[in-house]
Amino acid sequence: GLVVESDPQFPDPEAARVVITDGIGPLTGVDVPTDDLVEHAEEIRDAKERLAARMREADEESTQARPLGMYQ
């Protein structure tokens, strides 16, 4: 079988590219263009990095001490 490690929570065009170029292509003798998959992989990687940064910022904000009002 063809197995590629990927993140189950996000689309993984890089894993798809590897299956196509290293698995399906050699078995079938068909050359499938994968340039679009590489572009999508970069876009998803950038989006994941932005999401991780936002999550870190939110976590840092939630752990900061805040002054309490008198009647809280």
N, CA, C, O and CB atoms as a CASP TS submission, in Angstrom:
PFRMAT TS
TARGET T0000
AUTHOR 0000-0000-0000
METHOD Language model
MODEL 1
PARENT N/A
ATOM      1  N   GLY     1       0.815  -1.193   0.000  1.00  0.00           N
ATOM      2  CA  GLY     1       0.000   0.000   0.000  1.00  0.00           C
ATOM      3  C   GLY     1       0.852   1.247   0.000  1.00  0.00           C
ATOM      4  O   GLY     1       2.063   1.205   0.217  1.00  0.00           O
ATOM      5  N   LEU     2       0.205   2.326  -0.242  1.00  0.00           N
ATOM      6  CA  LEU     2       0.855   3.637  -0.226  1.00  0.00           C
ATOM      7  C   LEU     2       0.459   4.363   1.050  1.00  0.00           C
ATOM      8  O   LEU     2      -0.715   4.664   1.262  1.00  0.00           O
ATOM      9  CB  LEU     2       0.470   4.477  -1.485  1.00  0.00           C
ATOM     10  N   VAL     3       1.441   4.642   1.897  1.00  0.00           N
ATOM     11  CA  VAL     3       1.181   5.305   3.164  1.00  0.00           C
ATOM     12  C   VAL     3       2.111   6.506   3.282  1.00  0.00           C
ATOM     13  O   VAL     3       3.311   6.414   3.023  1.00  0.00           O
ATOM     14  CB  VAL     3       1.372   4.328   4.362  1.00  0.00           C
ATOM     15  N   VAL     4       1.526   7.638   3.680  1.00  0.00           N
ATOM     16  CA  VAL     4       2.301   8.859   3.881  1.00  0.00           C
ATOM     17  C   VAL     4       1.875   9.466   5.207  1.00  0.00           C
ATOM     18  O   VAL     4       0.684   9.531   5.508  1.00  0.00           O
ATOM     19  CB  VAL     4       2.098   9.873   2.701  1.00  0.00           C
ATOM     20  N   GLU     5       2.837   9.910   5.998  1.00  0.00           N
ATOM     21  CA  GLU     5       2.520  10.563   7.259  1.00  0.00           C
ATOM     22  C   GLU     5       1.977  11.957   6.973  1.00  0.00           C
ATOM     23  O   GLU     5       2.542  12.706   6.176  1.00  0.00           O
ATOM     24  CB  GLU     5       3.766  10.633   8.180  1.00  0.00           C
ATOM     25  N   SER     6       0.871  12.293   7.637  1.00  0.00           N
ATOM     26  CA  SER     6       0.294  13.624   7.459  1.00  0.00           C
ATOM     27  C   SER     6      -0.440  14.032   8.725  1.00  0.00           C
ATOM     28  O   SER     6      -0.695  13.210   9.606  1.00  0.00           O
ATOM     29  CB  SER     6      -0.662  13.658   6.241  1.00  0.00           C
ATOM     30  N   ASP     7      -0.775  15.307   8.802  1.00  0.00           N
ATOM     31  CA  ASP     7      -1.516  15.856   9.930  1.00  0.00           C
ATOM     32  C   ASP     7      -3.005  15.631   9.680  1.00  0.00           C
ATOM     33  O   ASP     7      -3.536  16.136   8.691  1.00  0.00           O
ATOM     34  CB  ASP     7      -1.201  17.375  10.132  1.00  0.00           C
ATOM     35  N   PRO     8      -3.691  14.889  10.546  1.00  0.00           N
ATOM     36  CA  PRO     8      -5.104  14.597  10.299  1.00  0.00           C
ATOM     37  C   PRO     8      -6.024  15.800  10.470  1.00  0.00           C
ATOM     38  O   PRO     8      -7.181  15.748  10.052  1.00  0.00           O
ATOM     39  CB  PRO     8      -5.553  13.508  11.214  1.00  0.00           C
ATOM     40  N   GLN     9      -5.537  16.884  11.076  1.00  0.00           N
ATOM     41  CA  GLN     9      -6.380  18.048  11.319  1.00  0.00           C
ATOM     42  C   GLN     9      -6.342  19.070  10.188  1.00  0.00           C
ATOM     43  O   GLN     9      -7.179  19.971  10.149  1.00  0.00           O
ATOM     44  CB  GLN     9      -5.969  18.707  12.596  1.00  0.00           C
ATOM     45  N   PHE    10      -5.404  18.949   9.286  1.00  0.00           N
ATOM     46  CA  PHE    10      -5.255  19.926   8.210  1.00  0.00           C
ATOM     47  C   PHE    10      -5.076  19.202   6.882  1.00  0.00           C
ATOM     48  O   PHE    10      -4.530  18.099   6.849  1.00  0.00           O
ATOM     49  CB  PHE    10      -4.058  20.869   8.482  1.00  0.00           C
ATOM     50  N   PRO    11      -5.527  19.808   5.790  1.00  0.00           N
ATOM     51  CA  PRO    11      -5.221  19.234   4.477  1.00  0.00           C
ATOM     52  C   PRO    11      -3.702  19.169   4.309  1.00  0.00           C
ATOM     53  O   PRO    11      -2.984  20.035   4.810  1.00  0.00           O
ATOM     54  CB  PRO    11      -5.875  20.076   3.325  1.00  0.00           C
ATOM     55  N   ASP    12      -3.224  18.173   3.625  1.00  0.00           N
ATOM     56  CA  ASP    12      -1.780  18.007   3.489  1.00  0.00           C
ATOM     57  C   ASP    12      -1.392  17.783   2.030  1.00  0.00           C
ATOM     58  O   ASP    12      -1.175  16.647   1.607  1.00  0.00           O
ATOM     59  CB  ASP    12      -1.293  16.838   4.353  1.00  0.00           C
ATOM     60  N   PRO    13      -1.304  18.885   1.253  1.00  0.00           N
ATOM     61  CA  PRO    13      -0.921  18.757  -0.149  1.00  0.00           C
ATOM     62  C   PRO    13       0.475  18.179  -0.334  1.00  0.00           C
ATOM     63  O   PRO    13       0.741  17.529  -1.346  1.00  0.00           O
ATOM     64  CB  PRO    13      -1.001  20.096  -0.821  1.00  0.00           C
ATOM     65  N   GLU    14       1.364  18.401   0.616  1.00  0.00           N
ATOM     66  CA  GLU    14       2.723  17.854   0.503  1.00  0.00           C
ATOM     67  C   GLU    14       2.679  16.329   0.575  1.00  0.00           C
ATOM     68  O   GLU    14       3.387  15.656  -0.174  1.00  0.00           O
ATOM     69  CB  GLU    14       3.642  18.421   1.623  1.00  0.00           C
ATOM     70  N   ALA    15       1.867  15.785   1.452  1.00  0.00           N
ATOM     71  CA  ALA    15       1.725  14.327   1.531  1.00  0.00           C
ATOM     72  C   ALA    15       1.134  13.787   0.234  1.00  0.00           C
ATOM     73  O   ALA    15       1.557  12.740  -0.258  1.00  0.00           O
ATOM     74  CB  ALA    15       0.837  13.925   2.734  1.00  0.00           C
ATOM     75  N   ALA    16       0.157  14.501  -0.318  1.00  0.00           N
ATOM     76  CA  ALA    16      -0.438  14.078  -1.594  1.00  0.00           C
ATOM     77  C   ALA    16       0.610  14.096  -2.702  1.00  0.00           C
ATOM     78  O   ALA    16       0.652  13.193  -3.538  1.00  0.00           O
ATOM     79  CB  ALA    16      -1.629  14.991  -1.970  1.00  0.00           C
ATOM     80  N   ARG    17       1.455  15.124  -2.707  1.00  0.00           N
ATOM     81  CA  ARG    17       2.510  15.217  -3.724  1.00  0.00           C
ATOM     82  C   ARG    17       3.463  14.036  -3.625  1.00  0.00           C
ATOM     83  O   ARG    17       3.857  13.461  -4.640  1.00  0.00           O
ATOM     84  CB  ARG    17       3.289  16.534  -3.577  1.00  0.00           C
ATOM     85  N   VAL    18       3.833  13.673  -2.397  1.00  0.00           N
ATOM     86  CA  VAL    18       4.756  12.551  -2.202  1.00  0.00           C
ATOM     87  C   VAL    18       4.136  11.251  -2.709  1.00  0.00           C
ATOM     88  O   VAL    18       4.808  10.463  -3.374  1.00  0.00           O
ATOM     89  CB  VAL    18       5.135  12.414  -0.713  1.00  0.00           C
ATOM     90  N   VAL    19       2.861  11.024  -2.399  1.00  0.00           N
ATOM     91  CA  VAL    19       2.194   9.807  -2.878  1.00  0.00           C
ATOM     92  C   VAL    19       2.180   9.776  -4.404  1.00  0.00           C
ATOM     93  O   VAL    19       2.438   8.740  -5.017  1.00  0.00           O
ATOM     94  CB  VAL    19       0.751   9.722  -2.327  1.00  0.00           C
ATOM     95  N   ILE    20       1.874  10.923  -5.006  1.00  0.00           N
ATOM     96  CA  ILE    20       1.799  10.972  -6.472  1.00  0.00           C
ATOM     97  C   ILE    20       3.168  10.766  -7.109  1.00  0.00           C
ATOM     98  O   ILE    20       3.317   9.935  -8.005  1.00  0.00           O
ATOM     99  CB  ILE    20       1.210  12.309  -6.929  1.00  0.00           C
ATOM    100  N   THR    21       4.172  11.521  -6.650  1.00  0.00           N
ATOM    101  CA  THR    21       5.484  11.469  -7.312  1.00  0.00           C
ATOM    102  C   THR    21       6.281  10.216  -6.971  1.00  0.00           C
ATOM    103  O   THR    21       7.002   9.694  -7.820  1.00  0.00           O
ATOM    104  CB  THR    21       6.291  12.684  -6.938  1.00  0.00           C
ATOM    105  N   ASP    22       6.159   9.723  -5.731  1.00  0.00           N
ATOM    106  CA  ASP    22       6.975   8.573  -5.319  1.00  0.00           C
ATOM    107  C   ASP    22       6.230   7.243  -5.380  1.00  0.00           C
ATOM    108  O   ASP    22       6.854   6.182  -5.358  1.00  0.00           O
ATOM    109  CB  ASP    22       7.480   8.790  -3.920  1.00  0.00           C
ATOM    110  N   GLY    23       4.913   7.291  -5.456  1.00  0.00           N
ATOM    111  CA  GLY    23       4.141   6.057  -5.454  1.00  0.00           C
ATOM    112  C   GLY    23       3.380   5.819  -6.738  1.00  0.00           C
ATOM    113  O   GLY    23       3.666   4.872  -7.471  1.00  0.00           O
ATOM    114  N   ILE    24       2.426   6.661  -7.010  1.00  0.00           N
ATOM    115  CA  ILE    24       1.549   6.461  -8.166  1.00  0.00           C
ATOM    116  C   ILE    24       2.286   6.662  -9.485  1.00  0.00           C
ATOM    117  O   ILE    24       2.140   5.861 -10.408  1.00  0.00           O
ATOM    118  CB  ILE    24       0.362   7.409  -8.093  1.00  0.00           C
ATOM    119  N   GLY    25       3.071   7.724  -9.574  1.00  0.00           N
ATOM    120  CA  GLY    25       3.805   8.003 -10.814  1.00  0.00           C
ATOM    121  C   GLY    25       4.676   6.847 -11.271  1.00  0.00           C
ATOM    122  O   GLY    25       4.552   6.404 -12.413  1.00  0.00           O
ATOM    123  N   PRO    26       5.562   6.340 -10.403  1.00  0.00           N
ATOM    124  CA  PRO    26       6.411   5.218 -10.817  1.00  0.00           C
ATOM    125  C   PRO    26       5.620   3.942 -11.145  1.00  0.00           C
ATOM    126  O   PRO    26       6.013   3.187 -12.034  1.00  0.00           O
ATOM    127  CB  PRO    26       7.415   4.917  -9.726  1.00  0.00           C
ATOM    128  N   LEU    27       4.525   3.701 -10.443  1.00  0.00           N
ATOM    129  CA  LEU    27       3.731   2.491 -10.707  1.00  0.00           C
ATOM    130  C   LEU    27       3.002   2.552 -12.042  1.00  0.00           C
ATOM    131  O   LEU    27       2.880   1.547 -12.743  1.00  0.00           O
ATOM    132  CB  LEU    27       2.723   2.278  -9.593  1.00  0.00           C
ATOM    133  N   THR    28       2.519   3.747 -12.385  1.00  0.00           N
ATOM    134  CA  THR    28       1.701   3.881 -13.594  1.00  0.00           C
ATOM    135  C   THR    28       2.478   4.383 -14.794  1.00  0.00           C
ATOM    136  O   THR    28       2.039   4.224 -15.934  1.00  0.00           O
ATOM    137  CB  THR    28       0.556   4.805 -13.332  1.00  0.00           C
ATOM    138  N   GLY    29       3.636   4.992 -14.544  1.00  0.00           N
ATOM    139  CA  GLY    29       4.391   5.586 -15.639  1.00  0.00           C
ATOM    140  C   GLY    29       3.798   6.902 -16.106  1.00  0.00           C
ATOM    141  O   GLY    29       4.163   7.406 -17.168  1.00  0.00           O
ATOM    142  N   VAL    30       2.890   7.463 -15.326  1.00  0.00           N
ATOM    143  CA  VAL    30       2.235   8.726 -15.671  1.00  0.00           C
ATOM    144  C   VAL    30       2.894   9.847 -14.883  1.00  0.00           C
ATOM    145  O   VAL    30       3.089   9.738 -13.672  1.00  0.00           O
ATOM    146  CB  VAL    30       0.701   8.670 -15.382  1.00  0.00           C
ATOM    147  N   ASP    31       3.234  10.923 -15.579  1.00  0.00           N
ATOM    148  CA  ASP    31       3.823  12.090 -14.927  1.00  0.00           C
ATOM    149  C   ASP    31       2.698  13.068 -14.599  1.00  0.00           C
ATOM    150  O   ASP    31       2.103  13.662 -15.498  1.00  0.00           O
ATOM    151  CB  ASP    31       4.914  12.763 -15.835  1.00  0.00           C
ATOM    152  N   VAL    32       2.411  13.234 -13.310  1.00  0.00           N
ATOM    153  CA  VAL    32       1.334  14.120 -12.873  1.00  0.00           C
ATOM    154  C   VAL    32       1.960  15.409 -12.351  1.00  0.00           C
ATOM    155  O   VAL    32       2.814  15.358 -11.466  1.00  0.00           O
ATOM    156  CB  VAL    32       0.443  13.439 -11.775  1.00  0.00           C
ATOM    157  N   PRO    33       1.551  16.567 -12.880  1.00  0.00           N
ATOM    158  CA  PRO    33       2.091  17.832 -12.372  1.00  0.00           C
ATOM    159  C   PRO    33       1.635  18.069 -10.929  1.00  0.00           C
ATOM    160  O   PRO    33       0.459  17.910 -10.604  1.00  0.00           O
ATOM    161  CB  PRO    33       1.649  19.011 -13.274  1.00  0.00           C
ATOM    162  N   THR    34       2.573  18.446 -10.086  1.00  0.00           N
ATOM    163  CA  THR    34       2.258  18.657  -8.670  1.00  0.00           C
ATOM    164  C   THR    34       2.609  20.068  -8.198  1.00  0.00           C
ATOM    165  O   THR    34       2.662  20.320  -6.994  1.00  0.00           O
ATOM    166  CB  THR    34       2.996  17.640  -7.819  1.00  0.00           C
ATOM    167  N   ASP    35       2.847  20.987  -9.132  1.00  0.00           N
ATOM    168  CA  ASP    35       3.219  22.353  -8.754  1.00  0.00           C
ATOM    169  C   ASP    35       2.151  23.019  -7.898  1.00  0.00           C
ATOM    170  O   ASP    35       2.476  23.706  -6.929  1.00  0.00           O
ATOM    171  CB  ASP    35       3.473  23.190  -9.997  1.00  0.00           C
ATOM    172  N   ASP    36       0.872  22.823  -8.246  1.00  0.00           N
ATOM    173  CA  ASP    36      -0.207  23.428  -7.465  1.00  0.00           C
ATOM    174  C   ASP    36      -0.232  22.880  -6.041  1.00  0.00           C
ATOM    175  O   ASP    36      -0.534  23.611  -5.097  1.00  0.00           O
ATOM    176  CB  ASP    36      -1.558  23.184  -8.145  1.00  0.00           C
ATOM    177  N   LEU    37       0.082  21.605  -5.887  1.00  0.00           N
ATOM    178  CA  LEU    37       0.111  21.022  -4.546  1.00  0.00           C
ATOM    179  C   LEU    37       1.199  21.668  -3.698  1.00  0.00           C
ATOM    180  O   LEU    37       0.998  21.914  -2.509  1.00  0.00           O
ATOM    181  CB  LEU    37       0.332  19.507  -4.623  1.00  0.00           C
ATOM    182  N   VAL    38       2.341  21.940  -4.299  1.00  0.00           N
ATOM    183  CA  VAL    38       3.436  22.587  -3.571  1.00  0.00           C
ATOM    184  C   VAL    38       3.006  23.980  -3.120  1.00  0.00           C
ATOM    185  O   VAL    38       3.272  24.372  -1.984  1.00  0.00           O
ATOM    186  CB  VAL    38       4.711  22.671  -4.451  1.00  0.00           C
ATOM    187  N   GLU    39       2.342  24.734  -4.004  1.00  0.00           N
ATOM    188  CA  GLU    39       1.863  26.074  -3.643  1.00  0.00           C
ATOM    189  C   GLU    39       0.858  25.998  -2.501  1.00  0.00           C
ATOM    190  O   GLU    39       0.933  26.783  -1.555  1.00  0.00           O
ATOM    191  CB  GLU    39       1.227  26.768  -4.861  1.00  0.00           C
ATOM    192  N   HIS    40      -0.084  25.057  -2.582  1.00  0.00           N
ATOM    193  CA  HIS    40      -1.082  24.917  -1.522  1.00  0.00           C
ATOM    194  C   HIS    40      -0.433  24.491  -0.209  1.00  0.00           C
ATOM    195  O   HIS    40      -0.865  24.921   0.861  1.00  0.00           O
ATOM    196  CB  HIS    40      -2.155  23.902  -1.931  1.00  0.00           C
ATOM    197  N   ALA    41       0.583  23.664  -0.278  1.00  0.00           N
ATOM    198  CA  ALA    41       1.288  23.239   0.932  1.00  0.00           C
ATOM    199  C   ALA    41       1.916  24.444   1.623  1.00  0.00           C
ATOM    200  O   ALA    41       1.859  24.558   2.847  1.00  0.00           O
ATOM    201  CB  ALA    41       2.369  22.188   0.596  1.00  0.00           C
ATOM    202  N   GLU    42       2.513  25.343   0.843  1.00  0.00           N
ATOM    203  CA  GLU    42       3.124  26.545   1.415  1.00  0.00           C
ATOM    204  C   GLU    42       2.063  27.446   2.031  1.00  0.00           C
ATOM    205  O   GLU    42       2.279  28.003   3.107  1.00  0.00           O
ATOM    206  CB  GLU    42       3.912  27.314   0.343  1.00  0.00           C
ATOM    207  N   GLU    43       0.918  27.597   1.365  1.00  0.00           N
ATOM    208  CA  GLU    43      -0.166  28.430   1.891  1.00  0.00           C
ATOM    209  C   GLU    43      -0.694  27.862   3.209  1.00  0.00           C
ATOM    210  O   GLU    43      -0.921  28.608   4.161  1.00  0.00           O
ATOM    211  CB  GLU    43      -1.310  28.541   0.862  1.00  0.00           C
ATOM    212  N   ILE    44      -0.885  26.564   3.263  1.00  0.00           N
ATOM    213  CA  ILE    44      -1.394  25.932   4.481  1.00  0.00           C
ATOM    214  C   ILE    44      -0.371  26.033   5.603  1.00  0.00           C
ATOM    215  O   ILE    44      -0.736  26.281   6.752  1.00  0.00           O
ATOM    216  CB  ILE    44      -1.750  24.460   4.219  1.00  0.00           C
ATOM    217  N   ARG    45       0.895  25.845   5.285  1.00  0.00           N
ATOM    218  CA  ARG    45       1.954  25.967   6.290  1.00  0.00           C
ATOM    219  C   ARG    45       1.965  27.378   6.872  1.00  0.00           C
ATOM    220  O   ARG    45       2.071  27.546   8.087  1.00  0.00           O
ATOM    221  CB  ARG    45       3.335  25.626   5.676  1.00  0.00           C
ATOM    222  N   ASP    46       1.854  28.396   6.011  1.00  0.00           N
ATOM    223  CA  ASP    46       1.820  29.783   6.482  1.00  0.00           C
ATOM    224  C   ASP    46       0.596  30.036   7.360  1.00  0.00           C
ATOM    225  O   ASP    46       0.701  30.696   8.393  1.00  0.00           O
ATOM    226  CB  ASP    46       1.822  30.752   5.291  1.00  0.00           C
ATOM    227  N   ALA    47      -0.558  29.516   6.956  1.00  0.00           N
ATOM    228  CA  ALA    47      -1.786  29.699   7.732  1.00  0.00           C
ATOM    229  C   ALA    47      -1.666  29.022   9.101  1.00  0.00           C
ATOM    230  O   ALA    47      -2.132  29.568  10.101  1.00  0.00           O
ATOM    231  CB  ALA    47      -2.999  29.135   6.963  1.00  0.00           C
ATOM    232  N   LYS    48      -1.050  27.845   9.151  1.00  0.00           N
ATOM    233  CA  LYS    48      -0.855  27.152  10.425  1.00  0.00           C
ATOM    234  C   LYS    48       0.069  27.951  11.338  1.00  0.00           C
ATOM    235  O   LYS    48      -0.159  28.020  12.546  1.00  0.00           O
ATOM    236  CB  LYS    48      -0.283  25.744  10.191  1.00  0.00           C
ATOM    237  N   GLU    49       1.106  28.551  10.771  1.00  0.00           N
ATOM    238  CA  GLU    49       2.031  29.356  11.573  1.00  0.00           C
ATOM    239  C   GLU    49       1.332  30.594  12.123  1.00  0.00           C
ATOM    240  O   GLU    49       1.550  30.971  13.274  1.00  0.00           O
ATOM    241  CB  GLU    49       3.254  29.767  10.735  1.00  0.00           C
ATOM    242  N   ARG    50       0.484  31.235  11.296  1.00  0.00           N
ATOM    243  CA  ARG    50      -0.268  32.404  11.770  1.00  0.00           C
ATOM    244  C   ARG    50      -1.239  32.003  12.887  1.00  0.00           C
ATOM    245  O   ARG    50      -1.369  32.716  13.883  1.00  0.00           O
ATOM    246  CB  ARG    50      -1.043  33.063  10.598  1.00  0.00           C
ATOM    247  N   LEU    51      -1.907  30.882  12.724  1.00  0.00           N
ATOM    248  CA  LEU    51      -2.831  30.400  13.746  1.00  0.00           C
ATOM    249  C   LEU    51      -2.087  30.101  15.045  1.00  0.00           C
ATOM    250  O   LEU    51      -2.559  30.458  16.125  1.00  0.00           O
ATOM    251  CB  LEU    51      -3.572  29.146  13.254  1.00  0.00           C
ATOM    252  N   ALA    52      -0.943  29.456  14.951  1.00  0.00           N
ATOM    253  CA  ALA    52      -0.156  29.142  16.143  1.00  0.00           C
ATOM    254  C   ALA    52       0.284  30.417  16.854  1.00  0.00           C
ATOM    255  O   ALA    52       0.270  30.474  18.084  1.00  0.00           O
ATOM    256  CB  ALA    52       1.070  28.294  15.771  1.00  0.00           C
ATOM    257  N   ALA    53       0.672  31.432  16.100  1.00  0.00           N
ATOM    258  CA  ALA    53       1.089  32.704  16.697  1.00  0.00           C
ATOM    259  C   ALA    53      -0.085  33.361  17.421  1.00  0.00           C
ATOM    260  O   ALA    53       0.072  33.872  18.530  1.00  0.00           O
ATOM    261  CB  ALA    53       1.652  33.655  15.616  1.00  0.00           C
ATOM    262  N   ARG    54      -1.264  33.344  16.789  1.00  0.00           N
ATOM    263  CA  ARG    54      -2.447  33.935  17.431  1.00  0.00           C
ATOM    264  C   ARG    54      -2.805  33.175  18.704  1.00  0.00           C
ATOM    265  O   ARG    54      -3.197  33.783  19.700  1.00  0.00           O
ATOM    266  CB  ARG    54      -3.648  33.938  16.460  1.00  0.00           C
ATOM    267  N   MET    55      -2.674  31.861  18.678  1.00  0.00           N
ATOM    268  CA  MET    55      -2.976  31.060  19.865  1.00  0.00           C
ATOM    269  C   MET    55      -1.989  31.368  20.990  1.00  0.00           C
ATOM    270  O   MET    55      -2.382  31.456  22.153  1.00  0.00           O
ATOM    271  CB  MET    55      -2.944  29.557  19.525  1.00  0.00           C
ATOM    272  N   ARG    56      -0.703  31.533  20.646  1.00  0.00           N
ATOM    273  CA  ARG    56       0.294  31.883  21.667  1.00  0.00           C
ATOM    274  C   ARG    56      -0.022  33.239  22.274  1.00  0.00           C
ATOM    275  O   ARG    56       0.052  33.412  23.490  1.00  0.00           O
ATOM    276  CB  ARG    56       1.713  31.890  21.067  1.00  0.00           C
ATOM    277  N   GLU    57      -0.380  34.214  21.419  1.00  0.00           N
ATOM    278  CA  GLU    57      -0.708  35.549  21.914  1.00  0.00           C
ATOM    279  C   GLU    57      -1.918  35.502  22.836  1.00  0.00           C
ATOM    280  O   GLU    57      -1.918  36.141  23.888  1.00  0.00           O
ATOM    281  CB  GLU    57      -0.971  36.507  20.745  1.00  0.00           C
ATOM    282  N   ALA    58      -2.936  34.760  22.459  1.00  0.00           N
ATOM    283  CA  ALA    58      -4.135  34.647  23.290  1.00  0.00           C
ATOM    284  C   ALA    58      -3.802  33.976  24.616  1.00  0.00           C
ATOM    285  O   ALA    58      -4.324  34.372  25.658  1.00  0.00           O
ATOM    286  CB  ALA    58      -5.233  33.858  22.555  1.00  0.00           C
ATOM    287  N   ASP    59      -2.941  32.968  24.589  1.00  0.00           N
ATOM    288  CA  ASP    59      -2.550  32.275  25.811  1.00  0.00           C
ATOM    289  C   ASP    59      -1.766  33.205  26.725  1.00  0.00           C
ATOM    290  O   ASP    59      -1.970  33.209  27.939  1.00  0.00           O
ATOM    291  CB  ASP    59      -1.720  31.029  25.483  1.00  0.00           C
ATOM    292  N   GLU    60      -0.867  33.996  26.141  1.00  0.00           N
ATOM    293  CA  GLU    60      -0.078  34.939  26.939  1.00  0.00           C
ATOM    294  C   GLU    60      -0.980  35.987  27.570  1.00  0.00           C
ATOM    295  O   GLU    60      -0.783  36.354  28.729  1.00  0.00           O
ATOM    296  CB  GLU    60       0.998  35.617  26.073  1.00  0.00           C
ATOM    297  N   GLU    61      -1.966  36.473  26.825  1.00  0.00           N
ATOM    298  CA  GLU    61      -2.885  37.478  27.356  1.00  0.00           C
ATOM    299  C   GLU    61      -3.734  36.903  28.480  1.00  0.00           C
ATOM    300  O   GLU    61      -4.021  37.598  29.455  1.00  0.00           O
ATOM    301  CB  GLU    61      -3.784  38.020  26.244  1.00  0.00           C
ATOM    302  N   SER    62      -4.135  35.660  28.360  1.00  0.00           N
ATOM    303  CA  SER    62      -5.008  35.066  29.372  1.00  0.00           C
ATOM    304  C   SER    62      -4.260  34.733  30.658  1.00  0.00           C
ATOM    305  O   SER    62      -4.889  34.574  31.704  1.00  0.00           O
ATOM    306  CB  SER    62      -5.661  33.813  28.823  1.00  0.00           C
ATOM    307  N   THR    63      -2.938  34.624  30.608  1.00  0.00           N
ATOM    308  CA  THR    63      -2.177  34.292  31.810  1.00  0.00           C
ATOM    309  C   THR    63      -1.597  35.521  32.492  1.00  0.00           C
ATOM    310  O   THR    63      -0.950  35.396  33.531  1.00  0.00           O
ATOM    311  CB  THR    63      -1.065  33.334  31.467  1.00  0.00           C
ATOM    312  N   GLN    64      -1.812  36.701  31.934  1.00  0.00           N
ATOM    313  CA  GLN    64      -1.295  37.914  32.551  1.00  0.00           C
ATOM    314  C   GLN    64      -2.155  38.285  33.757  1.00  0.00           C
ATOM    315  O   GLN    64      -3.378  38.152  33.720  1.00  0.00           O
ATOM    316  CB  GLN    64      -1.254  39.075  31.530  1.00  0.00           C
ATOM    317  N   ALA    65      -1.506  38.750  34.824  1.00  0.00           N
ATOM    318  CA  ALA    65      -2.221  39.178  36.025  1.00  0.00           C
ATOM    319  C   ALA    65      -2.958  40.479  35.741  1.00  0.00           C
ATOM    320  O   ALA    65      -2.450  41.371  35.063  1.00  0.00           O
ATOM    321  CB  ALA    65      -1.248  39.352  37.218  1.00  0.00           C
ATOM    322  N   ARG    66      -4.160  40.558  36.277  1.00  0.00           N
ATOM    323  CA  ARG    66      -4.964  41.770  36.109  1.00  0.00           C
ATOM    324  C   ARG    66      -5.359  42.271  37.497  1.00  0.00           C
ATOM    325  O   ARG    66      -5.633  41.469  38.390  1.00  0.00           O
ATOM    326  CB  ARG    66      -6.237  41.499  35.219  1.00  0.00           C
ATOM    327  N   PRO    67      -5.389  43.572  37.680  1.00  0.00           N
ATOM    328  CA  PRO    67      -5.814  44.093  38.983  1.00  0.00           C
ATOM    329  C   PRO    67      -7.300  43.807  39.200  1.00  0.00           C
ATOM    330  O   PRO    67      -8.112  43.947  38.284  1.00  0.00           O
ATOM    331  CB  PRO    67      -5.535  45.617  39.084  1.00  0.00           C
ATOM    332  N   LEU    68      -7.636  43.412  40.404  1.00  0.00           N
ATOM    333  CA  LEU    68      -9.030  43.140  40.734  1.00  0.00           C
ATOM    334  C   LEU    68      -9.689  44.395  41.276  1.00  0.00           C
ATOM    335  O   LEU    68      -9.078  45.159  42.023  1.00  0.00           O
ATOM    336  CB  LEU    68      -9.138  41.994  41.753  1.00  0.00           C
ATOM    337  N   GLY    69     -10.935  44.598  40.895  1.00  0.00           N
ATOM    338  CA  GLY    69     -11.691  45.718  41.448  1.00  0.00           C
ATOM    339  C   GLY    69     -12.103  45.393  42.875  1.00  0.00           C
ATOM    340  O   GLY    69     -11.977  44.249  43.311  1.00  0.00           O
ATOM    341  N   MET    70     -12.579  46.356  43.584  1.00  0.00           N
ATOM    342  CA  MET    70     -12.889  46.185  44.992  1.00  0.00           C
ATOM    343  C   MET    70     -14.038  45.205  45.236  1.00  0.00           C
ATOM    344  O   MET    70     -14.004  44.457  46.214  1.00  0.00           O
ATOM    345  CB  MET    70     -13.224  47.515  45.598  1.00  0.00           C
ATOM    346  N   TYR    71     -15.057  45.191  44.367  1.00  0.00           N
ATOM    347  CA  TYR    71     -16.236  44.358  44.624  1.00  0.00           C
ATOM    348  C   TYR    71     -16.416  43.262  43.586  1.00  0.00           C
ATOM    349  O   TYR    71     -17.519  43.095  43.065  1.00  0.00           O
ATOM    350  CB  TYR    71     -17.478  45.217  44.666  1.00  0.00           C
ATOM    351  N   GLN    72     -15.409  42.538  43.280  1.00  0.00           N
ATOM    352  CA  GLN    72     -15.532  41.452  42.301  1.00  0.00           C
ATOM    353  C   GLN    72     -15.652  40.126  42.960  1.00  0.00           C
ATOM    354  O   GLN    72     -15.763  39.106  42.279  1.00  0.00           O
ATOM    355  CB  GLN    72     -14.364  41.437  41.370  1.00  0.00           C
TER
END
